[in-house]
Amino acid sequence: MERKLSDYKNIGMHINQLMGSSSSIGAKRVRNVCVAFRAASDQNNRTGCLRVLEVLEHDYCFLKNKLHELF
């Protein structure tokens, strides 16, 4: 978390990929957090990105565990 988030364009590309992937499998919570992350990165809002990143990590881990239970 202490790394500088200076390359917002690069972050945005990765968020778009995650947003598309989560949308295609029906992971609405992850997709919604990606939308918020994208908004923060578009505004070059480092604090907002870090805050949303914590939520994204939590929701991603929750989804990963649920998918693991299914398989």
N, C-alpha and C positions, 0 to 999 in steps of 0.2 A: 504494500500500500504506500510505501514511502517513495516509490519511484515517481519521477516526474511524468505527468500525463501531458506531454507537449505535442504529440503528433495526433491531433484530433481527427484528421482526415483518415489516417490509418486505423484508428480506433473505430471510426464510423463504418469503414469497410467490413471489419470483423463483426461489428454489431449487426450490420445488415445480413451477413451470412447466418449468424445465430438466429436472428429474427425470422428469416425465411425458413430455416430448418425447423425451428420450434413451431412455426405456423403450419408447416406441412404435416407435422405429427399431432397437431391439436393441443400443443402446450401453450395455452392462452396466457397463463401467468408469466411464463418466461418471455413470451412475445411482448406482453404489456410492459414488462420491466425494460426490455430492449428498446421499446419506443421512448421510454423516459430517459434511458441512457443516451440514446441518439440525440434527444433534445438537449440534454446537458452538454454533450460533446459538440453539438452545432453551435452552442453559445460559448464554447471554450471555458466552461464552468468546471474547474477542477474539483471543487468541493462537492458539487452536485454529482459529478462522475463517481467520486469515491463513495458517496452515500448510496447511490444507485447500484454500484458494483457490489456492495455488501448484500443488498437485497437480491441481486442477480445470482450471486454465488449461493445464497441460501435456497432460492427457488430452483436453481439448476441441480443442486445436490438432492433436494427433495424429489424432483422429477427423476433423476438418475436412480435413486433408491426404489421408487415405484416401478420404473421400467425393469429394474433388476428382479423385483419380486415377480413380475409377469413372466419373465423368461426363466 
